């Protein structure tokens, strides 16, 4: 997987097959479905193809949620495997370099020993013939060391190039495993790692932070009315708007579906509420229009839930509180901010319209 080095004609043919199949199944050509069916057309992962076939033939068909699960299992986990392979290859190269340097060190040690013998022997002889013979031996040892040094230099240069290439592959695999292909934001895997880091920092240094969960209001209605391609554009628009209205070390993550998470380091609960309100207003003040047709899509709103970290939090418990606040915002009419403060939950919430 992840080798897409096909020529233009091959790529066009695969694209044609993918679009035909997606159209036949009435599925949107978004990045998730497109990647799955591109891989399916290549027929190089039997287990992926079986999971797709089983979903298509099931009573529910291949839903968005099922497609996301298959994508996570085969594509994201595939990225993790690629990352592991790159790590192993990098370690092999480094071990080889270390062995080469050790062998070279032995060569230098042997040469130094030969020079010591030469000094001792030449100091004890007056024979010209012996001196010539000893000198010839040292010259040969010197030439051998020169040859070894040149070989080592060449091997070290080759190893350096391999390490650079493998490092780039490793970094690319890490990015793929933590990036949402539609929006370019970090994905749920990246969020879990970030929250663990922030919680550990909070426990060690008492640095506060907040998590906001934001959900696009009536997103299913948008998809049903305008189609999944427009829905994808709206997801990218919301991602861009959220990114444009945070600062510093704040992060926006595609949480899944039409939900986004915003992590606000060094931010108290009241500050989190203010940021969430600002984001809500930015989205609500936008007017959406399709660039191709000029069709006016009207306004868009989001609901947001805010939670601040406390001492016994895990990533799951913190997200659960933010999600509880988000559900309350949805239940009370949408287009609003609801928050849970950093103290242990008592049922009290802060609500802002």
Backbone torsions as a table, in degrees:
resi	resn	phi	psi	omega
1	UNK	NA	160.1	177.2
2	UNK	76.6	8.0	173.1
3	UNK	-103.2	105.2	-177.8
4	UNK	-117.7	34.6	-177.0
5	UNK	-87.0	58.7	177.1
6	UNK	-94.2	153.2	178.2
7	UNK	-75.9	176.4	-173.5
8	UNK	-59.8	-44.3	-177.0
9	UNK	-66.0	-43.3	178.7
10	UNK	-62.3	-44.7	-178.8
11	UNK	-62.7	-40.5	178.8
12	UNK	-63.0	-40.8	-179.3
13	UNK	-67.0	-43.0	178.1
14	UNK	-62.7	-43.6	178.4
15	UNK	-58.5	-43.4	179.8
16	UNK	-60.1	-45.8	-179.3
17	UNK	-64.3	-41.4	-179.1
18	UNK	-63.2	-47.6	-178.3
19	UNK	-64.9	-37.7	177.3
20	UNK	-61.1	-45.5	-177.1
21	UNK	-69.5	-41.9	178.4
22	UNK	-62.3	-41.0	179.1
23	UNK	-64.8	-40.8	-179.4
24	UNK	-64.3	-32.8	-179.1
25	UNK	-93.6	1.3	-179.1
26	UNK	57.1	45.1	179.6
27	UNK	-110.1	143.9	-179.7
28	UNK	-73.6	142.3	178.7
29	UNK	-81.8	49.8	177.9
30	UNK	-79.6	170.9	-174.5
31	UNK	-56.9	-35.6	-178.7
32	UNK	-66.6	-55.4	-179.3
33	UNK	-64.0	-41.2	-177.7
34	UNK	-62.0	-45.0	-179.7
35	UNK	-63.1	-43.8	-179.6
36	UNK	-61.2	-45.5	-175.9
37	UNK	-79.1	-23.3	171.7
38	UNK	-65.7	-46.4	176.6
39	UNK	-63.4	-38.5	179.3
40	UNK	-61.7	-41.1	-179.9
41	UNK	-66.3	-30.1	179.6
42	UNK	-75.2	-20.7	175.9
43	UNK	55.3	43.7	-179.6
44	UNK	-114.9	-0.9	177.2
45	UNK	-132.3	95.5	-174.5
46	UNK	-61.9	-38.1	-177.3
47	UNK	-68.5	-36.8	176.5
48	UNK	-63.5	-47.2	-179.6
49	UNK	-61.4	-38.1	178.7
50	UNK	-65.1	-42.7	179.6
51	UNK	-63.3	-39.3	177.5
52	UNK	-65.2	-46.3	179.4
53	UNK	-59.9	-44.7	-179.4
54	UNK	-61.3	-40.8	179.9
55	UNK	-67.0	-43.1	179.7
56	UNK	-60.5	-39.1	-175.9
57	UNK	-86.1	-2.6	179.9
58	UNK	-78.0	170.4	-179.0
59	UNK	-62.9	-37.2	-177.4
60	UNK	-83.5	-16.6	-175.0
61	UNK	75.9	-173.4	-179.1
62	UNK	-85.4	92.6	-178.4
63	UNK	-81.1	170.2	177.8
64	UNK	-61.7	-43.1	-178.9
65	UNK	-64.9	-41.9	178.8
66	UNK	-65.5	-41.3	177.6
67	UNK	-60.0	-40.0	178.7
68	UNK	-63.7	-40.7	178.7
69	UNK	-63.1	-44.5	179.3
70	UNK	-64.5	-41.0	178.1
71	UNK	-60.8	-46.7	179.9
72	UNK	-62.0	-43.2	-176.5
73	UNK	-66.7	-47.0	-171.2
74	UNK	-95.9	-42.1	-175.5
75	UNK	-83.8	-51.9	-179.8
76	UNK	-66.3	-43.5	176.9
77	UNK	-65.4	-31.2	174.8
78	UNK	-63.7	-37.4	177.6
79	UNK	-65.1	-37.0	177.1
80	UNK	-65.0	-39.8	177.9
81	UNK	-63.9	-41.3	177.4
82	UNK	-61.4	-39.1	178.9
83	UNK	-64.0	-41.7	179.5
84	UNK	-64.7	-40.8	177.7
85	UNK	-62.1	-43.0	179.9
86	UNK	-64.6	-38.7	177.8
87	UNK	-62.5	-44.6	-179.1
88	UNK	-63.6	-43.4	179.4
89	UNK	-63.3	-39.8	179.6
90	UNK	-63.6	-42.1	178.7
91	UNK	-64.5	-38.2	178.9
92	UNK	-62.1	-44.8	-179.6
93	UNK	-62.4	-43.5	-178.8
94	UNK	-64.1	-40.8	177.8
95	UNK	-62.4	-40.8	178.4
96	UNK	-62.6	-40.3	178.1
97	UNK	-63.0	-43.3	-179.6
98	UNK	-62.5	-41.7	178.5
99	UNK	-64.7	-39.9	179.9
100	UNK	-64.1	-42.3	179.0
101	UNK	-65.5	-36.7	177.3
102	UNK	-64.2	-44.0	178.9
103	UNK	-63.3	-40.2	178.4
104	UNK	-64.6	-38.6	176.8
105	UNK	-61.1	-38.5	177.2
106	UNK	-63.9	-39.3	178.1
107	UNK	-61.2	-44.8	178.7
108	UNK	-64.2	-38.3	179.3
109	UNK	-64.3	-42.5	178.6
110	UNK	-64.2	-39.3	-180.0
111	UNK	-64.7	-42.0	177.8
112	UNK	-62.5	-38.7	177.6
113	UNK	-64.0	-40.7	177.9
114	UNK	-62.6	-41.0	178.2
115	UNK	-63.8	-38.8	177.5
116	UNK	-63.0	-42.9	177.1
117	UNK	-61.8	-41.6	-179.5
118	UNK	-59.6	-45.5	-179.1
119	UNK	-62.5	-44.6	-178.2
120	UNK	-66.0	-43.2	-177.0
121	UNK	-69.3	-42.6	-176.8
122	UNK	-69.4	-24.7	178.7
123	UNK	-73.3	-20.8	-176.6
124	UNK	-102.3	0.6	-177.3
125	UNK	-122.4	149.3	174.4
126	UNK	-114.9	3.6	-176.1
127	UNK	-81.0	125.4	177.5
128	UNK	-62.3	-38.6	-178.8
129	UNK	-64.2	-42.6	178.1
130	UNK	-63.5	-40.9	-180.0
131	UNK	-62.8	-42.1	178.8
132	UNK	-62.1	-43.9	-178.2
133	UNK	-64.2	-44.5	179.4
134	UNK	-64.1	-40.4	178.9
135	UNK	-63.5	-40.6	178.6
136	UNK	-61.9	-38.2	179.6
137	UNK	-65.7	-42.4	-179.9
138	UNK	-66.1	-39.9	178.5
139	UNK	-61.7	-42.6	179.5
140	UNK	-65.2	-41.7	176.5
141	UNK	-61.0	-38.9	179.4
142	UNK	-64.5	-42.2	179.4
143	UNK	-65.8	-39.6	178.3
144	UNK	-63.1	-41.8	178.0
145	UNK	-63.9	-37.6	178.1
146	UNK	-63.0	-43.9	178.9
147	UNK	-62.9	-43.6	179.7
148	UNK	-62.6	-40.9	-179.2
149	UNK	-64.0	-40.4	179.0
150	UNK	-65.4	-42.1	178.8
151	UNK	-62.8	-43.5	-179.8
152	UNK	-63.3	-42.6	179.3
153	UNK	-60.1	-43.9	179.1
154	UNK	-64.1	-43.2	-179.6
155	UNK	-66.5	-37.9	177.9
156	UNK	-66.9	-36.9	176.3
157	UNK	-63.3	-44.9	178.3
158	UNK	-61.6	-43.4	-179.3
159	UNK	-63.8	-38.8	178.2
160	UNK	-60.9	-41.6	177.7
161	UNK	-65.1	-41.7	178.7
162	UNK	-63.1	-42.9	-179.4
163	UNK	-62.5	-42.0	178.6
164	UNK	-62.2	-45.3	-179.7
165	UNK	-64.4	-46.2	-178.3
166	UNK	-66.2	-34.6	177.3
167	UNK	-63.2	-41.7	178.5
168	UNK	-64.9	-41.5	178.3
169	UNK	-63.7	-40.2	-179.9
170	UNK	-64.1	-44.3	179.4
171	UNK	-64.8	-39.1	178.4
172	UNK	-64.9	-41.7	179.1
173	UNK	-64.1	-39.2	177.9
174	UNK	-64.1	-42.1	178.7
175	UNK	-62.8	-44.6	-178.7
176	UNK	-60.3	-39.3	-176.3
177	UNK	-71.3	-17.0	-174.4
178	UNK	-119.8	12.3	-174.1
179	UNK	-120.2	135.2	174.3
180	UNK	-79.6	122.7	-173.4
181	UNK	-68.4	-24.4	-177.1
182	UNK	-77.9	-46.8	-173.0
183	UNK	-102.3	-17.0	-175.6
184	UNK	78.9	2.0	177.1
185	UNK	-79.6	166.9	170.1
186	UNK	-62.6	151.8	179.6
187	UNK	-102.9	-170.8	-175.6
188	UNK	-59.7	-37.3	179.1
189	UNK	-61.6	-43.7	178.2
190	UNK	-65.2	-34.0	179.0
191	UNK	-64.8	-45.5	-178.8
192	UNK	-59.1	-42.8	179.5
193	UNK	-65.1	-41.4	179.8
194	UNK	-63.8	-43.1	-179.1
195	UNK	-65.2	-39.4	176.8
196	UNK	-60.0	-44.0	178.5
197	UNK	-61.5	-44.8	-176.5
198	UNK	-69.5	-38.1	178.6
199	UNK	-66.0	-42.7	177.4
200	UNK	-60.7	-42.0	178.8
201	UNK	-65.5	-38.9	177.7
202	UNK	-61.9	-43.0	-179.3
203	UNK	-68.3	-34.4	-177.6
204	UNK	-81.9	-41.6	-170.6
205	UNK	-120.6	1.3	179.3
206	UNK	60.1	33.5	177.0
207	UNK	-87.4	117.6	-175.1
208	UNK	-72.5	160.2	168.3
209	UNK	-159.1	160.8	-179.6
210	UNK	-123.5	155.7	172.0
211	UNK	-122.3	133.2	174.8
212	UNK	-114.9	131.1	168.7
213	UNK	-106.4	126.5	-178.8
214	UNK	-119.2	137.3	-178.2
215	UNK	-130.5	132.5	179.3
216	UNK	-71.6	125.6	-178.4
217	UNK	-71.7	137.2	175.5
218	UNK	55.1	39.2	-176.6
219	UNK	-68.0	-35.7	178.6
220	UNK	-62.0	-37.5	178.3
221	UNK	-63.8	-37.2	177.5
222	UNK	-63.7	-46.5	179.0
223	UNK	-61.3	-43.7	-178.5
224	UNK	-66.5	-35.2	-175.8
225	UNK	-81.8	-39.5	-170.9
226	UNK	-117.5	-10.1	179.2
227	UNK	98.0	162.0	-174.7
228	UNK	-70.4	-28.9	179.3
229	UNK	-65.0	-41.0	175.4
230	UNK	-66.7	-39.3	176.5
231	UNK	-58.1	-41.6	178.0
232	UNK	-63.4	-39.5	178.9
233	UNK	-64.2	-37.6	179.2
234	UNK	-68.0	-39.3	176.3
235	UNK	-59.9	-42.9	179.4
236	UNK	-67.5	-37.0	177.8
237	UNK	-62.4	-46.0	-180.0
238	UNK	-64.0	-41.2	178.4
239	UNK	-59.0	-46.4	179.9
240	UNK	-63.1	-42.0	-177.5
241	UNK	-65.6	-43.4	178.4
242	UNK	-62.9	-44.1	-179.9
243	UNK	-62.7	-37.3	-176.9
244	UNK	-72.6	-14.3	-174.6
245	UNK	-118.7	22.9	168.6
246	UNK	-117.9	174.7	-177.5
247	UNK	-151.1	170.2	175.3
248	UNK	58.7	-128.0	-178.0
249	UNK	-91.8	8.2	177.1
250	UNK	-61.8	148.6	-177.7
251	UNK	-132.3	144.3	172.6
252	UNK	-114.6	134.2	-176.0
253	UNK	-130.1	139.0	171.8
254	UNK	-77.4	108.3	-174.3
255	UNK	-79.5	-26.4	-178.8
256	UNK	140.2	141.5	-179.9
257	UNK	58.2	-126.7	179.5
258	UNK	-102.0	19.8	179.9
259	UNK	-102.8	143.2	176.6
260	UNK	-128.0	148.5	173.8
261	UNK	-113.7	140.5	175.8
262	UNK	-123.3	123.6	179.4
263	UNK	-105.3	126.5	-175.6
264	UNK	-117.4	92.4	177.9
265	UNK	-66.6	153.7	176.3
266	UNK	55.8	34.2	-177.0
267	UNK	-125.2	124.0	175.1
268	UNK	-74.3	167.6	-177.7
269	UNK	-55.0	-47.2	-178.1
270	UNK	-61.8	-37.2	177.2
271	UNK	-65.9	-37.0	176.7
272	UNK	-62.6	-40.5	177.3
273	UNK	-62.1	-42.5	-179.6
274	UNK	-63.5	-44.4	179.0
275	UNK	-62.8	-44.6	-179.2
276	UNK	-61.4	-41.5	178.9
277	UNK	-64.0	-40.5	178.0
278	UNK	-62.0	-43.7	179.2
279	UNK	-64.3	-42.4	178.8
280	UNK	-59.2	-44.4	-178.7
281	UNK	-66.4	-37.8	179.2
282	UNK	-62.0	-44.3	178.6
283	UNK	-67.4	-44.4	-176.2
284	UNK	-65.1	-26.6	-178.1
285	UNK	-85.6	-1.2	-178.1
286	UNK	-86.9	147.0	171.1
287	UNK	-115.8	130.4	-174.3
288	UNK	-102.4	134.8	178.5
289	UNK	-142.0	135.7	179.3
290	UNK	-71.7	126.7	-177.3
291	UNK	-64.3	-38.0	-174.8
292	UNK	-69.0	-46.1	-173.4
293	UNK	-106.3	-15.4	-175.2
294	UNK	77.2	7.4	-177.4
295	UNK	-66.0	131.2	-179.0
296	UNK	-83.2	121.8	179.6
297	UNK	-96.3	-3.8	178.8
298	UNK	82.1	-154.2	-176.3
299	UNK	-93.0	175.1	-179.2
300	UNK	-144.8	141.9	177.0
301	UNK	-131.8	159.3	175.1
302	UNK	-132.0	153.0	172.0
303	UNK	-109.5	145.9	-174.7
304	UNK	-135.0	139.2	173.5
305	UNK	-117.2	135.0	-175.6
306	UNK	-118.6	133.9	173.9
307	UNK	-136.9	139.8	176.9
308	UNK	-105.9	147.6	-175.8
309	UNK	-69.0	146.3	167.0
310	UNK	-132.5	175.1	-161.2
311	UNK	-65.7	-27.3	-178.6
312	UNK	-102.4	21.6	-179.2
313	UNK	-75.2	147.2	162.5
314	UNK	-115.4	167.6	175.0
315	UNK	-53.4	-41.6	-178.3
316	UNK	-66.1	-43.3	-177.6
317	UNK	-67.8	-37.2	178.6
318	UNK	-66.4	-44.4	178.1
319	UNK	-66.1	-34.2	-179.9
320	UNK	-64.8	-40.6	178.4
321	UNK	-66.8	-41.2	177.2
322	UNK	-62.9	-37.8	179.9
323	UNK	-69.0	-38.2	176.2
324	UNK	-60.3	-42.6	178.3
325	UNK	-64.8	-40.5	179.0
326	UNK	-63.2	-44.2	179.3
327	UNK	-61.3	-36.9	177.3
328	UNK	-66.1	-40.1	177.1
329	UNK	-61.8	-39.6	178.2
330	UNK	-65.4	-45.9	-175.1
331	UNK	-65.6	-27.0	-175.4
332	UNK	-96.7	15.1	171.0
333	UNK	122.2	-2.2	178.8
334	UNK	67.7	178.1	-179.4
335	UNK	50.7	49.7	179.9
336	UNK	-155.4	167.9	179.1
337	UNK	-114.1	130.1	173.7
338	UNK	-127.6	136.7	-176.5
339	UNK	-130.4	152.6	171.4
340	UNK	-114.4	124.3	-176.6
341	UNK	-70.4	176.9	-172.8
342	UNK	-74.7	-23.2	178.0
343	UNK	-65.1	160.4	179.2
344	UNK	-56.4	137.6	-172.2
345	UNK	-58.0	135.9	176.9
346	UNK	-120.7	0.5	-175.7
347	UNK	101.7	-15.9	178.9
348	UNK	-76.6	144.4	177.2
349	UNK	-134.5	158.7	171.7
350	UNK	-106.5	131.7	-176.0
351	UNK	-125.5	133.5	177.6
352	UNK	-131.6	132.3	178.8
353	UNK	-97.2	NA	NA
